[in-house]
Amino acid sequence: MNLLDGVKILSFNHYLAGPLAAQTLADLGADVIAVEPIEGAFQRNWAVANHFVAGDSVNHLATGRNKRSLAVDLKHPDGIAAVKKLVATSDVVMENFRPGTMAKLGLGYDTLKAINPGLIYAVATGFGSEGPYKDRPGQDLLLQAMSGLAMRTGRADGEPTAVGAVIVDQHAASLYAMSILAALFARTKTGKGQLVEVNLYQAALDLQVEPLTAWLNGAPSPTPRGPAGIAAWFSPGPYGIHATADGHLAISMATPKALGVALDSEELKQFCDTDSFSKREEITRIVAARLKQKSTADWLPSLEAARIWHAPVQDYRDLESDPQLNHLGVFKSAESAGGASIRMVAHPARYDGRTPEVRLVPQRLGAQTREVLGEIGYGATEIDAMVAGKALGVAR
């Protein structure tokens, strides 16, 4: 997949949002060079569930494919000189350090723009590069808490609840990649580079644009979270997840009468369609009680026949045998740089019916240091001297 063939990106990214955005662009064919410290970026050395596979962090496995790895000391003058030489032939620089960090290293926007006027300089921060929160740590859970997302998730009779995935970072990654693509497209018309900025705080709000817009425009919100069994404060009954005799079912938007047919409930048939919100708690109690009387599998035929939008609640183990996911080829297998069998989640889009391939599994730290610097004129002896002087790192 070479949609971005010829686009060269220097990725000074760590944690999740930045590396994931860079991986998205790498999947599309960009030459992404992950510029890491000599000791490796955070996501290489830390793992969710503290899980490593043959020496590779699962976080690195999740965000490191299709990239080349350059290990460089950004506090060493020879390291900085090498990076600036790379900038001269690059299209994009990505970074998600705390605001001001790159400038202190001599790699700020104004400095690099002077080297390469066509450069797209893309920055991701927690709260923006300016303002009262600019120096705060931007971490997913903290942003879920601050943005209202945790307060609006869960049950009305429970506590504010964090979502069970790092969704703010992941959404920010999509916005980050999208913004870079927009800037690259603009450059084809103007010939000029520009500064692109995204932040996790706004990404967290963007995730909630539908309910937040409703609230901003006066939608009634007697409680921040939905009543028992109802997914959200703005949802009608019985929109939510409900227990069956042996599992759980999600019931989406459906009229009480249609549910009455599907669940064989005369009580539900007595409600008007307009009662879905005004009498949502009563409707939900009836639906919840009825669903508990049969297994999930027993309910599926009648829900399907009545054209009720529904889905069984699946866990990760169920995904491996999901026929639609298998049809789409969502799970990819490969041999890691450490020689282990690994599995990855594929790029989530197709282009002319094709999914971008894994050209490079996540690489060992500094695996392409010599290759990358050789491409900009450094000789083997010069690179060896820089490695010996600890300006560069190479894979061991």
C-alpha positions as CSV (number, residue, x, y, z in Angstrom):
1,M,0.0,0.0,0.0
2,N,1.8,3.1,-1.3
3,L,-0.7,5.9,-0.9
4,L,1.9,8.0,0.8
5,D,4.9,6.8,-1.1
6,G,7.6,9.4,-1.1
7,V,6.4,11.1,2.1
8,K,9.2,11.0,4.8
9,I,8.2,11.5,8.4
10,L,10.4,11.9,11.5
11,S,8.4,10.7,14.5
12,F,9.6,12.0,17.9
13,N,6.7,10.4,19.6
14,H,6.2,8.4,22.8
15,Y,3.3,6.9,24.8
16,L,0.3,6.1,22.6
17,A,-1.4,8.9,20.6
18,G,1.8,9.9,18.8
19,P,3.2,6.5,17.9
20,L,-0.3,5.3,16.9
21,A,-0.8,8.3,14.6
22,A,2.6,7.7,13.0
23,Q,1.8,4.0,12.5
24,T,-1.4,5.0,10.7
25,L,0.7,7.0,8.2
26,A,3.3,4.3,8.0
27,D,0.6,1.8,7.1
28,L,-0.3,4.0,4.2
29,G,3.2,3.9,2.8
30,A,5.0,6.8,4.4
31,D,8.6,6.3,5.3
32,V,8.2,6.8,9.0
33,I,11.5,7.0,11.0
34,A,10.9,6.6,14.7
35,V,13.5,8.9,16.4
36,E,14.1,7.4,19.9
37,P,16.4,8.1,22.8
38,I,19.4,5.8,23.2
39,E,17.5,3.9,25.9
40,G,14.3,3.7,23.8
41,A,11.0,5.5,23.9
42,F,8.5,5.0,26.7
43,Q,6.2,2.6,24.8
44,R,9.2,0.3,24.1
45,N,10.0,0.0,27.8
46,W,6.6,0.0,29.4
47,A,3.7,-2.4,28.7
48,V,0.0,-2.6,29.6
49,A,-0.5,-5.7,31.8
50,N,3.3,-5.5,32.2
51,H,3.4,-7.9,29.2
52,F,6.4,-8.4,26.9
53,V,6.8,-10.9,24.0
54,A,10.4,-12.0,23.4
55,G,11.6,-8.7,24.7
56,D,9.0,-6.5,22.9
57,S,6.5,-4.5,24.9
58,V,2.9,-5.1,23.7
59,N,2.6,-1.3,23.5
60,H,5.5,-1.3,21.0
61,L,3.8,-4.2,19.1
62,A,0.6,-2.2,18.9
63,T,2.1,1.0,17.6
64,G,5.5,0.2,16.0
65,R,4.9,-1.5,12.7
66,N,6.0,-0.3,9.3
67,K,8.5,2.2,10.9
68,R,12.3,2.3,10.8
69,S,14.1,2.9,14.1
70,L,16.8,5.6,14.7
71,A,18.3,5.8,18.2
72,V,19.9,9.2,18.9
73,D,20.8,11.3,21.9
74,L,19.1,14.6,21.4
75,K,21.3,16.2,24.0
76,H,24.5,15.4,22.1
77,P,25.5,18.0,19.5
78,D,26.4,15.3,16.9
79,G,22.9,13.8,17.4
80,I,21.2,17.1,16.9
81,A,23.3,17.8,13.8
82,A,22.2,14.5,12.4
83,V,18.6,15.2,13.1
84,K,18.7,18.6,11.4
85,K,20.3,17.0,8.3
86,L,17.4,14.6,8.2
87,V,14.9,17.4,8.6
88,A,16.2,19.0,5.4
89,T,14.9,16.0,3.4
90,S,11.7,15.3,5.4
91,D,8.1,16.2,4.8
92,V,6.8,15.9,8.3
93,V,8.1,16.2,11.9
94,M,5.8,14.8,14.6
95,E,6.4,15.3,18.3
96,N,4.4,14.9,21.5
97,F,6.8,16.2,24.2
98,R,5.7,18.7,26.8
99,P,5.3,22.1,25.3
100,G,8.7,23.8,24.8
101,T,10.8,20.7,25.0
102,M,11.7,20.5,21.3
103,A,12.6,24.2,21.3
104,K,15.0,23.7,24.2
105,L,16.7,20.9,22.3
106,G,17.2,23.3,19.3
107,L,14.5,21.5,17.3
108,G,11.5,23.9,17.6
109,Y,9.2,24.8,14.8
110,D,10.9,28.1,13.9
111,T,14.4,26.5,13.8
112,L,13.3,23.5,11.6
113,K,11.1,25.7,9.3
114,A,14.2,27.7,8.5
115,I,16.0,24.5,7.4
116,N,13.0,23.3,5.4
117,P,10.2,25.8,4.6
118,G,8.0,23.1,3.3
119,L,8.0,21.1,6.5
120,I,4.8,20.1,8.2
121,Y,5.5,20.4,12.0
122,A,2.9,18.4,13.8
123,V,2.5,18.6,17.6
124,A,0.3,16.6,19.9
125,T,0.0,17.8,23.6
126,G,-2.2,17.1,26.5
127,F,-3.9,20.5,26.7
128,G,-2.4,22.6,24.0
129,S,0.9,24.5,23.7
130,E,-0.4,27.6,25.5
131,G,-2.8,28.3,28.3
132,P,-3.1,27.6,32.0
133,Y,-3.0,23.8,31.6
134,K,-0.1,23.6,29.1
135,D,2.4,22.0,31.6
136,R,0.0,19.4,33.0
137,P,0.6,15.8,32.1
138,G,-1.8,14.7,29.4
139,Q,-2.8,11.1,30.2
140,D,-5.9,9.2,29.1
141,L,-7.5,8.5,32.4
142,L,-6.9,12.1,33.6
143,L,-8.6,13.4,30.4
144,Q,-11.5,11.1,30.8
145,A,-12.0,12.5,34.3
146,M,-11.6,16.2,33.3
147,S,-13.6,16.1,30.1
148,G,-16.9,14.9,31.7
149,L,-16.5,11.5,30.0
150,A,-16.1,9.5,33.3
151,M,-18.9,11.5,35.0
152,R,-21.2,10.6,32.1
153,T,-20.3,6.9,31.9
154,G,-21.7,4.2,34.2
155,R,-25.0,4.0,36.1
156,A,-26.8,6.8,37.9
157,D,-26.7,4.8,41.1
158,G,-22.9,4.1,40.7
159,E,-19.7,6.0,40.5
160,P,-18.1,7.9,37.6
161,T,-16.6,5.2,35.4
162,A,-13.5,5.2,33.1
163,V,-14.0,3.5,29.7
164,G,-12.1,0.2,29.5
165,A,-9.8,1.2,26.7
166,V,-7.5,4.2,26.1
167,I,-10.0,5.9,23.9
168,V,-8.9,9.5,24.3
169,D,-5.4,8.7,23.1
170,Q,-6.7,6.6,20.3
171,H,-9.1,9.2,19.1
172,A,-6.4,11.9,19.4
173,A,-4.2,9.6,17.2
174,S,-6.8,9.6,14.4
175,L,-7.2,13.4,14.6
176,Y,-3.4,13.8,14.6
177,A,-3.0,11.7,11.5
178,M,-6.0,13.3,9.8
179,S,-4.5,16.8,10.5
180,I,-1.2,15.9,9.0
181,L,-2.8,14.5,5.9
182,A,-4.8,17.8,5.5
183,A,-1.6,19.8,5.8
184,L,0.2,17.7,3.3
185,F,-2.7,18.2,0.9
186,A,-2.7,21.9,1.4
187,R,1.0,22.0,0.7
188,T,0.3,20.5,-2.8
189,K,-1.6,23.7,-3.5
190,T,0.5,26.3,-1.7
191,G,4.0,24.7,-1.6
192,K,4.2,25.8,2.1
193,G,4.5,23.8,5.2
194,Q,2.7,24.7,8.4
195,L,2.4,24.1,12.2
196,V,-0.3,21.5,13.0
197,E,-1.5,21.1,16.6
198,V,-3.8,18.7,18.3
199,N,-4.4,18.0,22.0
200,L,-5.9,15.3,24.1
201,Y,-8.4,17.6,26.0
202,Q,-10.2,18.6,22.8
203,A,-10.0,15.0,21.5
204,A,-11.9,13.9,24.7
205,L,-14.6,16.5,24.0
206,D,-14.7,15.6,20.3
207,L,-15.5,12.0,21.4
208,Q,-18.6,13.4,23.1
209,V,-19.8,15.9,20.4
210,E,-23.3,14.5,20.2
211,P,-24.2,14.4,24.0
212,L,-22.2,17.6,24.7
213,T,-23.9,19.5,22.0
214,A,-27.3,18.3,23.4
215,W,-26.3,19.5,26.8
216,L,-24.9,22.9,25.6
217,N,-28.3,23.5,23.9
218,G,-30.5,22.8,26.9
219,A,-31.3,19.1,26.7
220,P,-32.7,17.9,30.1
221,S,-30.1,16.1,32.2
222,P,-31.5,15.3,35.6
223,T,-28.6,13.0,36.3
224,P,-25.2,12.8,34.7
225,R,-25.6,9.1,34.1
226,G,-28.5,7.0,32.8
227,P,-30.9,5.2,35.1
228,A,-30.3,1.5,35.9
229,G,-30.1,-0.4,32.6
230,I,-30.0,2.6,30.4
231,A,-26.7,3.4,28.6
232,A,-26.6,7.1,29.0
233,W,-28.4,10.2,30.4
234,F,-29.7,11.1,26.9
235,S,-30.9,7.6,25.9
236,P,-34.5,6.3,25.7
237,G,-35.6,3.1,27.3
238,P,-34.4,0.3,27.0
239,Y,-31.3,1.5,25.2
240,G,-28.5,-0.3,27.1
241,I,-27.0,-3.6,28.1
242,H,-29.2,-6.2,29.9
243,A,-28.6,-9.5,31.5
244,T,-30.1,-12.7,30.0
245,A,-30.3,-16.1,31.6
246,D,-26.7,-16.8,30.6
247,G,-25.1,-13.6,29.4
248,H,-25.9,-10.1,28.2
249,L,-27.6,-8.5,25.3
250,A,-27.3,-4.9,24.0
251,I,-30.7,-3.5,22.9
252,S,-30.4,-0.4,20.8
253,M,-33.2,2.0,19.6
254,A,-36.5,0.2,19.4
255,T,-40.1,1.1,20.0
256,P,-42.0,-0.4,22.9
257,K,-44.5,-2.1,20.6
258,A,-41.8,-3.7,18.5
259,L,-40.1,-4.9,21.7
260,G,-43.4,-6.2,22.9
261,V,-43.6,-8.4,19.8
262,A,-40.0,-9.6,20.0
263,L,-40.2,-10.3,23.7
264,D,-43.8,-11.5,23.7
265,S,-44.8,-8.9,26.3
266,E,-48.3,-7.5,26.4
267,E,-47.1,-4.9,28.9
268,L,-44.7,-3.4,26.4
269,K,-47.4,-3.3,23.7
270,Q,-49.5,-0.9,25.8
271,F,-46.9,1.9,25.6
272,C,-46.9,4.5,22.8
273,D,-43.8,5.1,20.7
274,T,-43.5,8.6,22.3
275,D,-43.2,6.9,25.7
276,S,-39.6,5.7,25.0
277,F,-38.0,8.7,26.8
278,S,-40.7,9.9,29.1
279,K,-41.4,6.4,30.6
280,R,-37.9,5.0,29.9
281,E,-37.3,3.6,33.4
282,E,-40.6,1.7,33.4
283,I,-40.0,0.3,29.9
284,T,-36.5,-0.7,30.8
285,R,-37.5,-2.6,34.0
286,I,-40.0,-4.6,32.0
287,V,-37.5,-5.4,29.2
288,A,-34.7,-6.3,31.7
289,A,-37.0,-8.7,33.7
290,R,-38.2,-10.4,30.5
291,L,-34.7,-10.9,29.0
292,K,-33.6,-12.7,32.2
293,Q,-36.1,-15.5,31.4
294,K,-34.2,-17.0,28.5
295,S,-30.6,-17.5,27.3
296,T,-29.0,-15.1,24.8
297,A,-29.1,-17.6,22.0
298,D,-32.8,-18.2,22.6
299,W,-33.6,-14.5,22.3
300,L,-31.7,-13.9,19.1
301,P,-34.2,-15.3,16.6
302,S,-37.2,-13.3,17.8
303,L,-35.2,-10.1,18.1
304,E,-34.0,-10.6,14.5
305,A,-37.5,-11.4,13.2
306,A,-38.8,-8.2,14.8
307,R,-35.9,-6.2,13.3
308,I,-34.8,-5.0,16.8
309,W,-31.3,-3.6,16.7
310,H,-29.4,-5.9,19.1
311,A,-26.1,-7.6,19.7
312,P,-24.8,-10.2,22.1
313,V,-22.1,-8.8,24.5
314,Q,-18.8,-10.4,23.4
315,D,-15.4,-10.6,25.1
316,Y,-12.0,-10.5,23.4
317,R,-12.0,-14.3,23.2
318,D,-15.2,-14.2,21.1
319,L,-13.6,-11.9,18.6
320,E,-11.2,-14.6,17.3
321,S,-14.1,-16.7,16.0
322,D,-16.3,-13.8,14.9
323,P,-17.1,-14.6,11.2
324,Q,-17.2,-11.0,10.1
325,L,-13.8,-10.2,11.6
326,N,-12.4,-13.3,10.1
327,H,-13.8,-12.2,6.7
328,L,-12.2,-8.8,7.1
329,G,-8.8,-10.3,8.1
330,V,-8.6,-8.1,11.2
331,F,-6.1,-10.1,13.1
332,K,-2.6,-10.4,11.5
333,S,0.1,-12.9,12.5
334,A,3.8,-12.4,12.0
335,E,7.2,-13.2,13.4
336,S,8.5,-10.4,15.7
337,A,12.0,-8.9,15.5
338,G,12.8,-11.1,18.5
339,G,11.7,-14.2,16.7
340,A,8.4,-14.8,18.5
341,S,5.0,-15.4,16.9
342,I,2.9,-12.3,17.4
343,R,-0.6,-11.1,16.5
344,M,-1.6,-7.6,15.6
345,V,-4.8,-5.7,14.8
346,A,-4.8,-4.7,11.2
347,H,-5.1,-1.1,9.8
348,P,-8.9,-0.3,10.0
349,A,-9.5,0.7,6.4
350,R,-9.4,-0.8,3.0
351,Y,-8.3,0.9,-0.3
352,D,-9.7,-0.7,-3.5
353,G,-10.5,-3.7,-1.4
354,R,-7.0,-4.1,0.0
355,T,-5.8,-3.7,3.6
356,P,-2.3,-2.2,4.0
357,E,0.3,-4.9,4.6
358,V,2.8,-5.3,7.4
359,R,6.0,-4.4,5.6
360,L,8.0,-4.1,8.8
361,V,7.2,-5.7,12.1
362,P,8.0,-3.4,15.1
363,Q,11.8,-3.1,15.0
364,R,14.4,-3.4,17.6
365,L,15.8,-0.1,18.9
366,G,18.3,1.5,16.4
367,A,17.8,-1.3,13.9
368,Q,18.0,1.2,11.0
369,T,20.3,3.8,12.5
370,R,23.1,3.1,10.1
371,E,20.7,2.8,7.1
372,V,18.9,6.1,7.8
373,L,22.1,8.1,8.3
374,G,23.8,6.5,5.3
375,E,20.9,7.8,3.2
376,I,21.9,11.4,4.0
377,G,25.6,11.1,3.4
378,Y,27.1,9.7,6.6
379,G,29.8,7.2,6.1
380,A,30.3,4.0,8.0
381,T,33.4,5.3,9.9
382,E,31.6,8.5,10.9
383,I,28.6,6.5,12.1
384,D,30.9,4.2,14.1
385,A,32.5,7.2,15.8
386,M,29.1,8.6,16.7
387,V,28.0,5.3,18.1
388,A,31.2,5.1,20.1
389,G,30.7,8.6,21.4
390,K,27.1,7.7,22.4
391,A,25.5,10.2,20.0
392,L,23.8,7.3,18.3
393,G,22.5,3.8,19.2
394,V,22.3,0.7,17.0
395,A,20.5,-2.5,17.4
396,R,22.4,-5.2,19.4
